Amino acid sequence: MKITPALILSADLSYASISLALDTVTIATVNNGDMIRMQRLSKVFEQQHPDIKLNWVVLEENVLRQRLTTDIATQGGQFDVLTIGTYETPLWGAKHWLEPMTDLPASYDVEDIFPAVRQGLSVNDTLYALPFYGESTVTYYRTDLFKQAGLTMPMKPTWTQLGEFADKLTDKSKDQYGMCLRGKAGWGENIALLSTMANAFGARWFDEKWQAQLTSPEWTAAADFYVATLKKNGPPGVSSNGFNETLALFNSGKCAIWVDASVAGSFTTDKEQSKVVDSVGFAPAPVEKTDKGSSWLYAWSLAIPATSKHKEAAKAFVVWATSKDYIQLVTDKDGITNVPPGTRKSTYSDAYLKAAPFAAVTLQMMQHADPLHPSMQPVPYSGIQYVTIPEFQAIGTSVGKLFSAALTGQMSVNQALTAAQTSTEREMKRAGYPK
């Protein structure tokens, strides 16, 4: 066969049309273990959808939140799939910044998703994101260290009890710290933990008239406990530690007690990541004056911005990554204990509950969390570790920096709380509250 210029041109054109036919879906996600697994397993999706190419942007949590908020608010259109949570989804969905997740295939089984998670991702009963994994708060502890010290973890621990245990379990000569908690500034980092702690102490962010309450006796008691405990029994450099850093410390054997997201259960029991797999205990999130708002409810979820130019392809990926089939894929490839937790009732089968030692307490905490009643006192807002108003992102970030400064000794707890009260009042006044 003679190769002519016309044939070469025709081959080039057909190649170009194949390239043009490929939908490139840009996915922004967080650098947590479950999302890194999703990226690895997404080769299966690309094999099933040869006309779709996935482009990944994987970012640290604070950076991700900042990038996505800027992009969505300015209608930048950089991304086709956003990894967001139960805070952003209802706010952005109400502004029509997100595509509604309607017309899902019957096999997706929306009714299988936990009702509280569905509610957190909906506006007027319409879903605006699909949950990848859900989480609450649990207490992780070292059973071997407790046994050596003659201590027993209560069925329903209080923060005061955990503080007393931490005093007995700290041995800095061995790099062993009694209490590891988030200290990194950020509304989704140290403030997530501090808000639930404050709730447990009976505090609230705002009273019924939207007046900030950060200098209340309850907030003061929680903040005093947080700073004093971490200064005395926490690891060095705690103000730099978010979820991932504290998980690494716990898995390396340096923490006796750690209170954080239930999703870490599979990482603390993974022999490839954790040196303490055989001695990890799981208990409910600590309470204090009350158990209202003492454990958070959150779902890292996948949403499609209204600016996406590849909505159908993006939706195909989102449905795949949050489906029962994906959960089965993780089971087959990485084992049942590594499936994304906290989203579907069907995940909590007898086999999973038996295989995953953290599953029962995760389920208990997920069912206990009530975002509509986050405080012992009446409040005008929903949300447990955050307040579901657009202004909270700026408020939480600002207050988080002040608590980080209190941990490093740059200011006292009272100075941090006073400054937090002032900055929150200023932000709320600027936004026109009470509305």
C-alpha positions in Angstrom: 0.0 0.0 0.0 1.3 3.4 -1.0 1.4 6.0 1.8 0.3 9.3 0.4 0.1 12.8 2.0 -3.7 12.4 2.0 -3.5 9.2 4.0 -1.1 10.8 6.5 -3.4 13.8 6.8 -6.4 11.5 7.3 -4.5 9.5 10.0 -3.6 12.7 11.8 -7.2 13.9 11.7 -8.5 10.6 13.1 -5.9 10.8 15.9 -6.8 14.4 16.6 -10.5 13.4 16.8 -9.7 10.6 19.3 -7.7 13.1 21.4 -10.6 15.6 21.3 -13.1 12.9 22.2 -11.3 12.3 25.5 -13.0 14.0 28.4 -10.4 15.2 30.9 -11.9 15.4 34.4 -9.8 17.4 36.9 -10.3 16.2 40.5 -9.3 18.3 43.5 -8.8 16.2 46.6 -7.2 16.0 50.0 -4.0 14.1 50.8 -5.7 11.7 53.2 -5.0 8.0 52.9 -8.5 7.0 51.6 -8.2 9.6 48.8 -4.7 8.4 47.9 -6.2 4.9 47.6 -9.0 6.2 45.5 -6.5 7.8 43.1 -4.6 4.5 42.8 -7.8 2.4 42.2 -9.2 4.9 39.7 -7.2 3.1 37.0 -10.1 0.6 37.1 -12.5 3.5 36.3 -10.4 4.6 33.4 -10.3 1.1 32.0 -14.1 1.0 32.2 -14.4 4.5 30.6 -11.7 4.7 27.9 -13.1 8.1 26.8 -12.4 9.7 30.2 -9.0 10.8 31.5 -8.6 11.7 35.2 -6.3 14.6 36.2 -5.6 14.7 39.9 -4.8 17.7 42.1 -4.0 16.4 45.6 -3.5 19.0 48.3 -3.0 19.4 52.0 -6.4 20.1 53.8 -6.0 23.8 54.5 -4.7 24.5 51.0 -7.4 22.5 49.4 -10.2 24.4 51.3 -8.6 27.7 50.3 -8.2 26.8 46.6 -11.7 25.4 46.2 -13.4 28.3 48.1 -11.6 30.8 45.9 -12.3 28.9 42.7 -16.0 28.3 43.4 -16.6 31.9 44.6 -14.9 33.5 41.5 -16.5 30.9 39.1 -12.9 30.0 38.1 -13.8 26.6 36.6 -10.4 25.0 37.3 -11.9 21.7 38.6 -14.6 19.2 37.6 -14.8 17.3 40.8 -14.4 18.9 44.3 -13.7 17.1 47.5 -15.7 19.0 50.0 -17.7 18.2 53.2 -20.9 18.7 55.1 -20.0 22.3 55.8 -19.5 23.6 52.2 -22.1 21.5 50.4 -25.3 23.0 51.8 -24.0 26.5 51.6 -22.6 26.2 48.0 -25.6 24.1 46.9 -28.0 26.8 48.1 -26.1 29.4 45.9 -26.4 27.1 42.9 -22.6 26.8 42.7 -22.9 22.9 42.6 -24.7 20.6 40.3 -27.6 18.7 42.0 -26.9 15.0 42.2 -30.2 13.8 40.7 -31.1 10.9 38.4 -28.7 8.5 40.0 -28.9 4.9 38.8 -31.1 2.6 40.9 -28.1 0.4 41.7 -26.5 3.4 43.5 -29.1 2.9 46.3 -29.3 6.4 47.8 -31.5 5.0 50.7 -28.4 3.0 51.8 -26.6 6.2 52.8 -26.9 7.1 56.4 -29.8 9.6 56.8 -27.7 12.1 58.8 -25.0 12.1 56.1 -27.7 12.5 53.3 -29.2 15.4 55.3 -25.8 17.1 55.7 -25.2 17.0 51.9 -28.7 18.2 50.9 -30.6 21.4 50.3 -34.4 21.0 50.3 -34.0 17.2 50.1 -31.8 17.5 47.0 -28.3 16.0 47.2 -25.5 18.3 46.1 -22.6 16.0 46.8 -22.1 12.2 47.2 -20.3 11.0 50.3 -16.9 9.2 49.9 -16.4 8.5 53.6 -18.1 9.6 56.8 -16.6 10.1 60.2 -17.3 11.0 63.8 -14.8 11.3 66.7 -13.3 8.4 68.7 -10.7 8.0 71.4 -7.7 5.9 70.3 -5.5 4.6 73.1 -2.6 2.2 73.7 -3.9 -0.9 75.6 -0.3 -2.0 76.4 0.6 1.3 78.1 -2.7 1.4 80.0 -2.1 -2.2 81.2 1.4 -1.4 82.4 0.2 1.7 84.3 -2.8 -0.3 85.8 -5.3 2.0 84.1 -8.7 1.0 82.6 -10.4 3.1 79.8 -14.0 3.8 81.0 -16.9 2.9 78.7 -17.7 6.6 78.5 -14.5 8.6 79.2 -14.5 12.3 80.2 -11.9 14.8 79.1 -10.9 15.2 82.8 -10.3 11.4 83.1 -8.2 11.4 79.9 -6.2 14.3 81.2 -5.5 12.4 84.4 -4.5 9.3 82.4 -2.2 11.5 80.2 -0.4 12.7 83.3 0.4 9.1 84.3 1.4 8.0 80.7 3.7 10.7 79.7 7.4 9.7 79.6 9.3 12.3 77.6 12.6 10.4 78.1 11.1 7.7 75.9 9.4 10.1 73.4 6.1 8.9 74.9 3.4 11.5 75.2 0.2 11.1 77.2 -2.1 13.1 74.9 -1.8 13.9 71.2 -4.4 16.3 69.7 -4.5 18.6 66.7 -2.8 21.9 67.2 -2.4 23.1 63.5 -4.5 26.2 62.9 -7.5 25.9 60.7 -11.3 25.7 60.9 -11.1 22.1 59.8 -8.0 21.3 61.8 -7.6 22.5 65.5 -11.0 24.1 65.5 -12.8 20.9 64.6 -11.3 19.2 67.7 -11.6 22.3 70.0 -15.3 22.9 69.0 -16.3 19.4 70.1 -14.2 19.7 73.3 -15.9 23.1 74.0 -19.3 21.5 73.3 -18.6 18.8 75.8 -17.7 21.4 78.4 -21.1 23.0 77.8 -20.0 25.8 75.5 -21.5 27.2 72.3 -20.1 29.5 69.6 -23.1 31.9 69.6 -26.2 32.5 71.8 -29.7 32.6 70.3 -29.1 36.3 69.2 -25.9 35.4 67.4 -23.7 37.0 70.1 -20.3 35.4 70.2 -19.7 33.4 73.4 -15.9 32.8 73.3 -15.2 34.4 76.7 -17.8 32.3 78.5 -16.8 30.2 81.5 -17.4 27.0 79.4 -15.1 28.1 76.6 -12.5 29.2 79.1 -12.6 25.8 80.9 -12.3 23.9 77.6 -9.4 26.1 76.3 -7.6 26.0 79.6 -7.8 22.2 79.6 -6.7 22.0 76.0 -3.6 24.2 76.3 -2.5 23.0 79.7 -2.8 19.3 78.7 -0.9 19.7 75.5 1.8 21.8 77.1 2.3 19.3 79.8 1.6 16.0 78.0 1.7 16.7 74.3 4.4 16.1 71.8 6.9 18.9 70.8 5.8 21.1 67.9 2.1 20.4 68.5 1.0 23.7 66.8 2.2 22.2 63.5 0.2 19.0 63.9 -3.0 18.4 62.0 -4.8 15.1 61.4 -2.1 13.5 59.2 0.8 14.5 61.5 -0.9 13.3 64.6 -1.8 10.0 63.0 1.8 9.5 62.1 2.8 10.2 65.7 0.3 7.7 67.0 1.3 5.0 64.5 5.0 5.5 65.4 4.2 4.6 69.0 4.6 8.1 70.5 1.1 8.7 71.7 -0.7 7.0 74.6 -4.1 8.7 73.9 -5.4 10.4 70.7 -8.9 11.9 70.1 -9.6 12.4 66.5 -11.6 11.3 63.4 -13.0 7.7 63.4 -11.6 7.3 59.8 -8.1 6.8 61.3 -9.2 3.4 62.6 -8.1 1.5 59.5 -4.8 3.3 59.4 -3.9 2.5 63.1 -4.6 -1.2 62.5 -2.7 -1.4 59.2 0.6 -3.3 59.6 2.2 -1.4 56.8 1.5 2.0 58.5 1.3 1.4 62.2 3.9 0.0 64.6 1.2 -0.4 67.3 -1.4 -2.5 65.5 -1.6 -5.1 68.2 -2.2 -2.6 71.1 -4.7 -0.1 69.8 -7.9 0.4 71.8 -11.0 2.3 70.7 -13.4 4.2 72.9 -16.2 6.7 72.4 -15.3 10.4 72.1 -14.8 12.0 75.5 -17.7 13.9 77.2 -17.5 16.3 80.2 -20.5 18.3 81.4 -22.6 16.9 78.5 -22.4 14.5 75.6 -24.2 16.9 73.2 -21.9 17.9 70.4 -19.0 15.9 72.0 -18.4 14.0 68.7 -18.5 15.5 65.3 -20.3 14.3 62.1 -18.5 14.9 58.8 -18.4 13.4 55.4 -15.7 14.0 52.9 -17.7 14.1 49.7 -17.4 14.6 45.9 -19.3 17.4 44.2 -19.4 18.8 40.7 -19.1 22.6 40.4 -21.7 24.3 38.1 -18.7 25.7 36.1 -17.5 22.2 35.0 -17.3 21.7 31.3 -17.3 17.9 31.7 -20.3 17.3 33.9 -21.4 14.0 32.5 -17.9 12.5 32.8 -17.5 14.0 36.2 -20.8 12.6 37.4 -19.8 9.1 36.1 -16.6 9.3 38.2 -18.4 10.6 41.3 -21.0 7.9 41.2 -18.3 5.2 40.7 -16.1 6.4 43.6 -19.0 6.6 46.1 -20.8 3.4 45.0 -21.2 -0.1 46.6 -19.1 -1.4 43.7 -16.2 0.8 44.8 -16.5 -0.4 48.4 -16.3 -4.0 47.0 -13.3 -3.1 44.9 -11.4 -1.9 48.0 -12.5 -5.1 49.8 -11.1 -7.2 47.0 -7.8 -5.2 46.5 -6.9 -4.0 50.0 -9.1 -5.9 52.5 -12.5 -5.3 54.1 -11.0 -3.2 57.0 -9.8 -0.6 54.5 -13.2 0.3 52.9 -14.3 3.9 53.1 -16.3 4.0 56.4 -19.3 5.9 57.7 -21.4 6.4 54.6 -23.5 3.3 53.9 -25.6 1.1 56.2 -24.6 -2.0 54.0 -20.9 -1.5 54.9 -21.6 -2.4 58.5 -22.2 -6.1 57.8 -21.4 -8.7 60.4 -18.2 -9.5 58.4 -17.0 -5.9 58.6 -18.0 -5.5 62.3 -16.1 -8.7 63.0 -13.0 -7.8 60.9 -12.6 -4.1 61.9 -12.1 -3.5 65.6 -13.0 0.2 65.3 -16.2 -0.3 63.3 -18.7 -0.7 66.2 -17.5 2.5 68.0 -17.5 4.4 64.7 -21.1 3.4 64.1 -22.1 4.3 67.6 -20.5 7.8 67.3 -22.0 8.4 63.8 -25.4 7.6 65.2 -24.9 9.7 68.3 -23.8 12.9 66.5 -26.7 15.3 66.1 -25.8 18.5 64.1 -29.2 20.0 64.7 -28.6 20.0 68.5 -24.8 20.6 68.9 -24.8 22.2 72.3 -26.2 21.8 75.8 -27.5 25.4 75.5 -29.9 26.6 72.8 -28.2 27.8 69.6 -29.4 29.4 66.4 -27.2 27.2 64.2 -26.6 23.7 63.0 -23.2 22.0 62.9 -21.1 20.4 65.6 -17.4 21.1 64.9 -18.3 24.1 62.8 -21.2 26.6 62.5 -23.1 26.2 59.1 -22.9 29.9 58.0 -20.6 31.2 55.2 -18.7 33.4 57.7 -17.5 30.5 59.8 -14.6 29.6 57.5 -13.0 33.0 58.1 -14.0 33.0 61.8 -12.7 29.5 62.5 -9.4 30.1 60.6 -8.8 33.3 62.7 -9.7 31.7 66.0 -7.6 28.7 65.1 -4.5 30.8 64.7 -5.1 32.4 68.2 -5.3 28.9 69.8 -2.2 27.9 68.0 -0.4 31.0 69.4 -1.6 30.0 72.9 -0.1 26.6 72.5 3.3 28.0 71.6 3.2 30.5 74.5 2.9 33.6 72.4 -0.2 34.6 74.3 -2.2 33.4 77.4 -5.4 31.4 77.0 -7.4 34.5 78.2 -5.7 36.7 75.7 -6.5 34.2 72.9 -10.1 34.0 74.0 -10.5 37.8 74.3 -9.0 38.2 70.8 -11.1 35.4 69.4 -14.3 37.1 70.8 -13.3 40.5 69.3 -12.5 39.1 65.9 -15.6 37.0 65.8 -17.8 39.9 66.8 -16.2 42.0 64.1 -16.8 39.4 61.4 -20.4 38.8 62.5 -21.1 42.6 62.6 -19.6 43.0 59.1 -21.8 40.2 57.8 -24.9 41.9 59.3 -25.8 39.6 62.1 -28.3 39.2 63.8 -30.2 38.7 60.6 
